[in-house]
Amino acid sequence: MLFNILFVSLTILVLGFVINYKYAVGYIFILVIHELGHYVTAKFLKVGVAFGGFTPVGAYIIHENTKNCKENALIAMGGPLFGGILGLIYYIVYYVTGDYTFLVLTFTSIILNLGNLVPVSPLDGGQIAEAISPILCYIGFPFLIYLFIIVNSLKSKILLLFIMVAGIYQTYDFTIKYKTDSYYKLDKPIKIKFILTYSILVLSLAISAIYLYTLFDFKDICHSIARFK
């Protein structure tokens, strides 16, 4: 509890000092609402769950082992779904108020949740891929490599490197167990539903991100809301 309070306080202080306090609080909301999506879905499925807390790279929940990959994939979907809805709410607030801070929060929420849908464990997309096919995981690695190349932040590169290393192990383990472990056995109609739902979620966030990126100059907008010009 003490660590969580310190983390939230420090994050708000730093982001509030560098950008502004509306963005700082809004960013914390992005992390919380994403995890709330996982939490609510787990509760709906009657899976024991608790909020784990915050880390330097986000937040997390802890839930009981699921009975099958279907339950796990549904819980994983809950986070990006709630995060996408929050992005829409932020955009509505921007549209009504004209405050560019909420436009930047919209883009932040969409990008973070879209990135989380890359189909490589331990990302949410990797958990969803368990209900579809290991092939989807292998498709996800080129995206991680591309992100690793284009990002400039050392912190982001370290995080992506960690995800790739963990993803290689988990994808290999998943591939070995996929055809023999009953945990991954799902009927074809259910797999098709997951493919369609996952595709709709990814496309919705991707189209939203492209729309915002092409319509607005976020470099100038971020510069305009930052405390230090």
C-alpha positions in Angstrom: 0.0 0.0 0.0 2.8 2.4 0.9 4.6 1.7 -2.4 1.4 2.2 -4.4 0.8 5.6 -2.7 4.4 6.6 -3.3 4.3 5.5 -6.9 1.0 7.3 -7.7 2.2 10.5 -5.8 5.6 10.5 -7.6 4.0 9.9 -11.0 1.5 12.7 -10.5 4.3 15.0 -9.3 6.6 14.3 -12.2 4.0 14.3 -15.0 2.3 17.3 -13.4 5.6 19.2 -13.2 6.7 18.3 -16.8 3.3 18.5 -18.5 0.3 19.4 -16.3 -1.7 17.9 -13.4 -4.7 17.1 -15.5 -2.6 14.9 -17.7 -0.9 13.3 -14.7 -4.2 12.3 -13.0 -5.6 11.3 -16.4 -2.6 9.0 -17.0 -3.2 7.3 -13.6 -6.8 6.8 -14.6 -5.7 5.1 -17.9 -3.7 2.5 -15.8 -6.5 2.0 -13.3 -9.3 1.7 -15.8 -7.4 -0.8 -17.9 -6.9 -3.0 -14.8 -10.5 -2.4 -13.8 -11.5 -4.0 -17.1 -9.6 -7.1 -16.2 -11.0 -7.0 -12.7 -14.7 -6.7 -13.7 -14.4 -9.4 -16.3 -12.8 -11.8 -13.8 -15.5 -11.0 -11.3 -18.2 -11.7 -14.0 -16.6 -15.1 -14.6 -16.5 -15.7 -10.9 -12.7 -15.9 -10.9 -11.1 -14.7 -7.6 -9.3 -11.5 -8.3 -7.5 -8.6 -6.5 -5.8 -5.4 -7.5 -2.0 -6.1 -7.3 -0.8 -2.6 -7.4 1.4 -0.3 -9.5 4.8 -0.9 -11.0 7.2 1.4 -12.8 5.7 0.2 -16.1 2.0 0.2 -15.2 -0.4 -1.6 -12.9 -1.5 -5.2 -12.5 -4.2 -7.5 -11.0 -3.8 -11.0 -9.5 -6.4 -13.6 -10.2 -6.9 -17.3 -9.6 -5.8 -19.8 -12.2 -8.5 -20.0 -14.8 -10.2 -23.3 -15.8 -9.3 -22.9 -19.4 -7.8 -20.5 -22.0 -11.2 -19.1 -22.8 -11.6 -17.6 -19.4 -8.1 -16.3 -19.4 -8.5 -14.7 -22.9 -11.8 -13.0 -21.8 -10.1 -11.5 -18.8 -7.3 -10.3 -21.0 -9.7 -8.6 -23.4 -11.4 -6.7 -20.6 -8.4 -4.4 -20.1 -8.0 -3.0 -23.6 -11.8 -2.8 -24.0 -12.2 -0.6 -21.0 -9.1 1.4 -22.0 -10.5 2.0 -25.5 -13.8 3.2 -23.9 -11.8 5.6 -21.6 -10.0 6.9 -24.7 -13.4 7.7 -26.3 -14.6 9.4 -23.1 -11.4 11.5 -23.1 -12.0 12.5 -26.7 -15.6 13.5 -25.9 -14.3 15.7 -23.1 -11.8 17.3 -25.5 -14.5 17.8 -28.1 -16.7 19.6 -25.6 -14.1 21.6 -23.8 -11.4 22.1 -26.5 -8.8 21.2 -23.9 -5.8 19.6 -25.7 -4.8 17.8 -22.6 -7.7 15.4 -23.0 -6.8 14.9 -26.7 -3.3 13.8 -25.7 -4.8 11.6 -23.0 -7.1 10.1 -25.7 -4.1 9.2 -27.9 -2.1 7.9 -24.9 -4.9 5.6 -23.8 -5.4 4.3 -27.4 -1.7 3.7 -28.0 -1.1 2.0 -24.7 -4.0 -0.4 -25.1 -3.3 -1.1 -28.7 0.3 -1.9 -27.8 -1.0 -4.3 -25.1 -2.8 -6.2 -27.8 0.3 -7.3 -29.6 -0.2 -11.1 -29.5 2.9 -12.0 -27.5 2.8 -13.0 -23.8 3.0 -11.5 -21.2 1.0 -8.8 -23.0 -2.8 -9.1 -23.1 -2.7 -10.0 -26.8 -0.6 -13.0 -25.9 -3.2 -14.2 -23.4 -5.9 -13.8 -26.1 -3.8 -15.6 -28.6 -3.9 -18.7 -26.4 -7.6 -19.1 -27.3 -6.7 -18.8 -31.0 -3.4 -20.3 -32.1 0.4 -20.1 -31.5 0.8 -18.9 -35.0 -0.7 -15.5 -33.9 2.1 -15.2 -31.3 4.8 -15.6 -34.0 3.1 -12.9 -36.0 3.4 -10.6 -33.0 7.2 -10.7 -32.7 8.0 -8.6 -35.8 5.8 -5.8 -34.3 7.8 -5.9 -31.1 11.0 -5.8 -33.1 9.7 -2.8 -35.1 8.7 -1.0 -31.9 12.1 -1.7 -30.4 13.8 -0.1 -33.4 11.7 3.0 -33.6 11.4 4.0 -29.9 14.0 6.4 -28.5 13.4 5.9 -24.8 15.9 3.6 -23.0 13.1 2.6 -20.6 10.9 1.6 -23.5 13.7 -0.4 -25.1 14.4 -2.3 -21.9 10.7 -3.0 -21.4 10.3 -4.3 -25.0 13.5 -6.4 -24.6 12.1 -8.0 -21.5 8.7 -8.7 -23.2 10.5 -10.3 -26.2 12.6 -12.5 -23.9 9.7 -13.5 -21.8 7.6 -13.9 -24.9 10.0 -16.3 -26.6 9.9 -18.6 -23.6 6.1 -18.4 -23.1 5.4 -18.8 -26.8 7.6 -21.9 -27.0 5.9 -23.4 -23.9 2.5 -22.6 -25.4 3.4 -24.2 -28.7 4.5 -27.4 -27.0 1.3 -27.7 -24.9 -1.2 -26.4 -27.4 -2.1 -29.7 -29.0 -2.0 -31.9 -25.9 -3.0 -29.8 -22.9 -6.8 -29.8 -22.3 -6.5 -26.2 -21.0 -6.2 -25.0 -24.6 -9.0 -27.2 -26.1 -11.7 -25.0 -27.6 -14.4 -25.7 -30.1 -13.9 -24.1 -33.5 -17.0 -21.8 -33.3 -15.5 -20.3 -30.0 -12.1 -19.8 -31.7 -13.8 -18.0 -34.6 -15.6 -15.7 -32.1 -12.3 -14.9 -30.4 -10.7 -14.2 -33.8 -13.5 -11.8 -34.8 -13.7 -10.1 -31.3 -9.9 -9.7 -31.2 -9.8 -8.3 -34.8 -12.5 -5.8 -34.1 -10.8 -4.6 -30.9 -7.4 -4.2 -32.7 -8.9 -2.6 -35.8 -11.0 -0.1 -33.7 -8.0 1.0 -31.7 -5.6 1.1 -34.7 -8.1 3.1 -36.9 -8.6 5.5 -34.0 -4.9 5.9 -33.6 -4.3 6.5 -37.3 -7.2 9.0 -37.4 -5.9 11.0 -34.5 -2.3 10.9 -35.7 -3.2 12.1 -39.2 -5.7 14.7 -38.1 -3.6 16.4 -35.4 0.0 17.4 -35.0 0.7 15.9 -31.6 4.3 17.2 -31.5 2.9 20.8 -31.4 0.0 19.8 -29.2 2.2 18.2 -26.6 4.5 21.2 -26.8 1.5 23.5 -26.2 0.4 21.7 -23.0 3.8 21.2 -21.5 5.1 23.5 -18.8 8.5 23.8 -20.4 8.3 25.2 -24.0 
